[in-house]
Amino acid sequence: MIKKIIVASLAISLSISSCKKEDKTVEPVVPEKPVVVEPMIKYGFDLNEYEIVADTVKSGATFNDLIIQHIVEGQSAYKTAQRLNEIYDLRRIQAGKPFKILKRKDSIGTPEVFIYESSKLDYVVVNFNDTLAAYKDKHPITFKRKTASGIINSTLSEAMEDEGLGLSAIYELSDIYRWSIDFFKLQKGDRFKMIYKERYINDSIYAGIESIEAAVFETDETPFYAFDYVTDSITEISDYYDENGKTLRSFFLKAPVNYSRISSRFTKRRFHPVQKRWKAHKGTDYAAAYGTPIVATANGVVTKSGYTGGNGNYVKIKHNGTYSTQYLHMTKRKVKVGQRVKQGQIIGTVGSTGLATGPHVCYRFWVNGRQVDPYKQNLPSADPLPKDKMDDYMQFIAPLKDEIDQLPFKETDEVL
């Protein structure tokens, strides 16, 4: 009997011991963590919440063509078009532009939002709710501050492209120095450096140069500084000045067009290519491609905008009591008599209307009612920096000048 009890006790003990060992090997069940989907906010909507139809406008397509196959019972393409047309002319919808339709994740894929992107920055929205809300909006813009330097081996455009700078940077830098540097006379070894800001849409899409804060362009071993300074904090009007506070602008631009060459200068005796006789040529001819923009060389008021057999399409501008300018042979005129224009504003496009053998603009210049050669005039500068702003300006540019002076010029690998 005692033996049976001992055997039973040992069996129970072994069983308990065995269970304890098994308990130690059992791993606890850990509940799975829920998958967290980060919101993908764009156009003001979380795109993760929708099925997205993304496409581009086909040639000849209307707004109705874009949405008719997606709308469901109770939605009206006609009413949607009416509401959208209140804020955006539907005739401006262009082939190749992207659009999106956001559909609910329900059994029938009900459209909730239509989005048309009129540009990289701008878009319009129609929300298919009870009121068919329609509105315009813009993508968020961010700015990145950068520096660059380059050296001229052939042209400014090629030098800037070599540094990965786009057309907007080329135009900005050319515009800053258009009064003080002749870009048609640059020499190999001339160089530049600059501090600038780039625009980005949605933090990723490059959208050009926002501004050049500071620059130095060295030509013929002479440095030309430029600093962007806000002269009026209320209107936020800014301009470029050098290290001494002198404006870089002139009262007049050097030319009314980005030209390929000067085909004929002001002269008292020239053989006219159309009339086939010797006569005075009281203007400067700038050869350029058809359609090239022609700009006003100074602020003023349009006194004439018309057509004659000799001038073709032409515009005349009075700048003040002393100076007037005229622009001939345009394909199109873009200003009217009495209209105020600003320096650099497009007033027409290059053509060959009137007595002209090829595309160019004949630029004429008057001083006190007498036609003269603008290249032989001592023309005035633009408005200087106000004296009461000088101390503030010098304090403003001090850290910028230190920064750009420490930025090294790019050196050429060749011996110049």
C-alpha positions in Angstrom: 0.0 0.0 0.0 2.8 2.3 1.0 4.6 1.5 -2.3 1.5 2.4 -4.3 1.2 5.8 -2.5 4.9 6.6 -3.2 4.6 5.6 -6.9 1.5 7.8 -7.2 3.2 10.7 -5.5 6.2 10.4 -7.9 3.8 10.3 -10.9 2.0 13.4 -9.8 5.3 15.2 -9.0 6.7 14.3 -12.5 3.4 15.4 -14.1 3.6 18.8 -12.3 7.2 19.1 -13.2 6.5 18.3 -16.8 3.7 20.9 -16.9 5.9 23.5 -15.4 8.5 22.9 -18.1 5.9 23.1 -20.8 4.6 26.4 -19.3 8.1 27.9 -19.6 8.2 27.1 -23.4 4.8 28.6 -24.2 5.2 32.1 -25.9 2.6 34.7 -25.1 0.3 35.7 -28.0 1.2 39.3 -29.0 -1.7 41.1 -30.8 -0.8 42.5 -34.2 -0.3 46.3 -34.3 -2.8 48.1 -36.6 -1.3 49.4 -39.8 -1.2 53.2 -39.7 -1.6 54.8 -43.1 -0.1 58.3 -43.1 -2.4 60.9 -44.6 -1.4 62.0 -48.2 -2.8 65.6 -48.3 -2.9 67.2 -51.7 -5.4 69.7 -53.1 -6.8 69.9 -49.5 -7.9 66.3 -49.5 -6.5 63.1 -48.1 -6.0 61.1 -51.3 -5.8 57.8 -49.3 -9.5 58.1 -48.7 -10.4 58.0 -52.4 -10.1 56.0 -55.6 -8.3 58.3 -58.0 -8.9 58.7 -61.7 -5.9 60.6 -63.1 -5.8 61.6 -66.8 -5.0 64.5 -69.2 -7.3 66.5 -71.4 -7.5 65.0 -74.9 -7.4 67.3 -78.0 -10.9 68.7 -78.6 -12.3 67.4 -75.3 -14.9 69.5 -73.4 -15.6 69.5 -69.7 -18.6 67.3 -70.3 -16.2 64.7 -72.0 -14.0 64.7 -68.9 -16.7 63.7 -66.3 -19.7 62.3 -68.2 -18.6 58.6 -67.9 -17.9 59.0 -64.2 -21.0 60.7 -62.7 -23.7 58.6 -61.1 -27.4 59.0 -60.7 -28.3 62.3 -59.0 -25.3 64.1 -60.4 -25.5 66.5 -63.3 -22.6 67.2 -65.7 -24.5 70.3 -67.0 -25.0 71.8 -63.5 -21.4 71.0 -62.6 -20.2 72.8 -65.7 -22.3 75.8 -64.9 -20.9 76.1 -61.4 -17.3 75.7 -62.5 -17.8 78.2 -65.3 -18.6 80.9 -62.7 -15.0 80.9 -61.5 -13.1 79.5 -64.5 -13.8 79.9 -68.2 -14.3 76.4 -69.4 -13.1 77.5 -72.9 -9.6 77.8 -71.3 -9.4 74.1 -70.6 -6.4 73.0 -72.7 -5.4 69.7 -74.2 -2.5 68.0 -72.3 -3.4 69.6 -69.0 -3.9 67.0 -66.1 -7.1 66.5 -64.2 -8.3 64.1 -61.5 -11.6 62.7 -60.2 -11.7 61.6 -56.6 -14.2 58.8 -56.0 -15.5 57.5 -52.8 -14.6 53.9 -51.9 -18.2 52.8 -52.0 -19.9 50.1 -54.1 -20.5 52.4 -57.1 -17.4 54.7 -56.9 -19.4 57.9 -56.4 -17.4 61.0 -57.7 -16.9 63.5 -54.9 -14.3 65.9 -56.3 -13.1 67.1 -59.8 -9.7 68.8 -60.0 -8.3 70.6 -63.1 -4.7 71.8 -63.0 -4.5 74.9 -65.2 -0.8 75.3 -64.4 1.9 73.7 -62.2 0.9 76.0 -59.4 -2.8 76.7 -60.0 -5.8 74.4 -60.0 -9.6 74.6 -59.8 -11.9 72.3 -57.8 -15.6 71.3 -58.0 -16.9 69.4 -55.0 -20.0 67.2 -55.9 -21.9 68.1 -52.8 -25.4 69.6 -52.5 -24.2 73.1 -53.4 -21.6 72.0 -56.0 -18.9 74.1 -54.4 -16.3 75.4 -56.9 -13.2 77.4 -56.1 -9.6 78.2 -57.3 -6.5 77.3 -55.2 -2.8 77.1 -55.4 -0.3 74.4 -54.4 2.0 75.4 -51.5 5.3 77.0 -52.4 8.5 76.6 -50.5 11.9 78.3 -51.1 15.4 76.9 -51.0 18.4 79.2 -50.6 21.3 78.3 -52.8 24.6 79.6 -54.2 26.2 79.3 -57.6 29.3 80.4 -59.5 30.3 80.1 -63.1 32.9 81.1 -65.7 32.4 82.3 -69.3 33.9 80.1 -72.0 31.5 81.1 -74.8 28.2 82.6 -73.7 26.5 83.5 -70.4 23.7 81.0 -71.2 26.1 78.1 -71.6 28.1 79.1 -68.5 24.9 79.1 -66.4 23.6 75.9 -68.0 27.0 74.2 -67.1 26.2 75.0 -63.5 22.7 73.4 -63.7 20.9 76.8 -63.7 17.8 77.1 -65.8 16.4 79.8 -68.1 14.8 81.7 -65.3 18.2 82.2 -63.6 19.7 83.3 -66.9 16.9 85.9 -67.4 17.1 87.1 -63.8 20.9 87.7 -63.9 20.8 89.2 -67.4 18.0 91.5 -66.2 19.9 92.7 -63.2 23.0 93.7 -65.2 21.3 94.8 -68.5 22.2 98.5 -67.9 25.8 98.0 -66.8 27.1 95.0 -68.7 27.0 94.4 -72.5 26.5 90.6 -72.7 27.4 90.7 -76.4 30.9 91.7 -75.4 31.7 89.2 -72.7 35.2 87.8 -72.8 36.4 84.3 -72.0 37.3 84.1 -68.3 34.6 86.6 -67.2 32.8 85.1 -64.2 29.9 85.4 -61.8 28.7 84.2 -58.5 25.4 84.7 -56.8 23.1 83.9 -53.8 19.6 83.1 -54.8 16.3 81.5 -53.8 14.5 78.8 -55.9 10.7 78.1 -55.8 9.4 74.6 -55.3 5.8 73.5 -55.6 4.8 70.9 -53.1 8.4 70.8 -52.0 9.4 68.8 -55.1 8.5 70.5 -58.4 11.0 73.2 -59.4 9.3 76.4 -60.3 12.1 78.8 -61.2 14.0 81.5 -59.5 12.2 83.5 -56.8 14.9 86.1 -56.4 18.7 86.8 -56.5 19.6 88.2 -53.2 23.2 89.2 -54.1 25.5 88.8 -57.1 28.9 89.7 -58.4 29.7 89.7 -62.1 33.3 90.2 -62.9 34.1 91.3 -66.5 37.4 92.7 -67.7 38.7 92.0 -64.1 36.2 94.6 -62.8 33.6 93.3 -60.2 30.0 94.6 -60.4 28.1 94.0 -57.2 24.3 93.8 -57.0 22.1 93.6 -53.9 18.3 93.3 -53.9 16.9 95.9 -51.5 13.3 96.7 -50.6 13.0 100.5 -50.9 9.3 100.6 -49.9 8.2 98.2 -47.2 4.5 99.0 -47.8 4.4 98.2 -51.5 7.4 95.8 -51.2 9.0 97.5 -54.2 12.6 96.4 -54.5 15.6 97.3 -56.8 19.2 96.4 -57.2 22.1 98.6 -56.0 25.8 98.2 -55.8 28.1 98.1 -52.8 28.0 101.9 -52.5 24.2 102.2 -52.8 24.3 103.3 -56.5 21.4 102.0 -58.6 22.2 99.5 -61.4 19.4 100.8 -63.5 19.5 103.5 -66.1 16.6 105.7 -67.1 16.6 103.8 -70.5 17.3 100.2 -71.5 20.2 99.8 -73.9 17.9 98.1 -76.4 14.2 97.4 -76.9 14.6 93.8 -77.8 16.9 90.7 -77.2 18.6 91.1 -80.6 20.9 88.9 -82.6 22.8 91.9 -84.2 22.4 95.6 -85.0 21.7 95.5 -88.7 21.7 99.2 -89.3 22.8 102.2 -87.2 21.7 105.8 -87.0 23.2 107.6 -90.0 22.6 110.7 -92.1 23.3 108.7 -95.3 22.3 105.0 -96.0 21.2 103.2 -99.1 17.6 102.1 -98.4 17.2 98.4 -99.1 13.5 98.8 -100.3 13.4 102.3 -101.8 16.8 101.8 -103.5 18.1 105.3 -102.9 20.4 107.1 -100.5 18.7 108.8 -97.5 19.1 109.4 -93.8 18.3 106.5 -91.4 17.3 108.1 -88.2 17.0 105.0 -86.2 18.8 101.9 -85.0 17.7 98.5 -86.5 17.9 95.5 -84.2 17.6 92.2 -86.1 15.6 89.5 -84.2 13.3 86.6 -85.0 9.7 87.0 -85.8 7.5 87.3 -82.7 10.4 88.3 -80.4 8.9 90.6 -77.7 9.6 94.3 -78.0 9.7 96.3 -74.7 9.5 99.9 -73.7 12.9 101.2 -73.0 11.6 103.5 -70.2 8.4 104.4 -68.3 6.0 106.6 -70.3 2.7 107.1 -72.0 1.8 105.8 -75.4 1.1 108.7 -77.8 0.7 106.7 -81.0 -0.1 103.1 -81.8 -1.0 102.5 -85.5 0.0 101.5 -89.0 1.6 103.4 -91.9 2.9 102.2 -95.2 6.5 103.0 -94.2 6.5 102.2 -90.5 4.2 99.2 -90.6 2.8 98.5 -87.1 4.4 101.0 -84.8 4.2 102.5 -81.3 5.5 105.8 -80.0 6.0 106.6 -76.3 6.5 109.9 -74.5 8.7 109.4 -71.5 8.8 113.0 -70.1 9.1 116.5 -71.4 12.5 115.7 -73.0 12.5 112.1 -74.3 10.3 110.1 -76.7 10.9 106.8 -78.4 9.4 104.9 -81.4 9.3 101.2 -82.4 8.6 100.2 -86.0 7.8 97.2 -88.2 5.9 95.1 -85.5 3.9 92.0 -86.3 1.5 93.0 -83.5 1.0 96.0 -81.3 0.1 95.2 -77.7 -0.6 98.7 -76.3 -3.1 101.5 -77.0 -2.9 105.3 -77.2 -3.1 106.9 -73.7 -1.8 103.7 -71.9 0.9 104.1 -69.3 3.7 101.6 -69.7 6.7 100.6 -67.5 10.3 100.0 -68.5 10.6 96.5 -69.8 6.9 96.1 -70.5 6.1 94.2 -73.8 4.5 96.7 -76.3 4.6 94.5 -79.4 6.4 91.8 -81.3 9.1 91.8 -84.0 8.0 91.7 -87.6 8.7 93.1 -91.0 5.6 95.2 -91.7 5.9 98.4 -93.7 9.1 99.1 -95.6 11.3 96.2 -94.3 13.1 93.4 -95.9 13.4 91.1 -92.8 12.3 90.8 -89.2 13.7 93.6 -87.0 12.7 96.6 -84.9 13.7 100.1 -86.0 14.2 102.0 -82.7 13.9 105.8 -83.0 14.9 108.3 -80.3 13.9 112.0 -79.8 15.4 114.6 -77.5 13.4 117.8 -77.2 11.6 116.9 -80.4 14.7 116.2 -82.5 15.7 112.7 -83.7 19.1 111.7 -82.4 21.4 108.6 -82.1 20.7 107.2 -78.5 24.2 105.7 -78.4 25.7 109.2 -78.5 23.5 110.6 -75.7 24.5 111.1 -72.1 21.4 109.6 -70.8 20.2 110.0 -67.2 20.3 107.3 -64.5 17.2 106.0 -62.8 16.1 107.3 -59.4 18.9 106.9 -56.8 18.5 105.2 -53.5 16.8 107.7 -51.1 19.3 109.4 -48.8 17.3 108.5 -45.7 17.6 104.8 -46.7 21.4 104.8 -47.1 22.4 103.8 -43.6 19.8 101.1 -43.4 20.9 99.8 -46.8 24.6 99.6 -45.8 23.7 97.7 -42.7 21.4 95.4 -44.7 24.1 94.4 -47.3 27.0 94.1 -44.9 26.4 90.4 -44.0 25.4 89.6 -47.6 28.6 91.2 -48.9 30.7 89.2 -46.5 28.9 86.0 -47.5 29.3 86.5 -51.3 32.9 87.7 -50.9 33.7 84.4 -49.1 32.0 82.4 -51.9 34.8 81.4 -54.3 34.7 82.2 -58.0 34.8 79.2 -60.2 38.3 78.9 -61.8 39.0 77.8 -65.3 41.2 74.8 -66.0 42.8 76.5 -68.9 45.4 79.3 -68.9 43.7 82.3 -70.2 
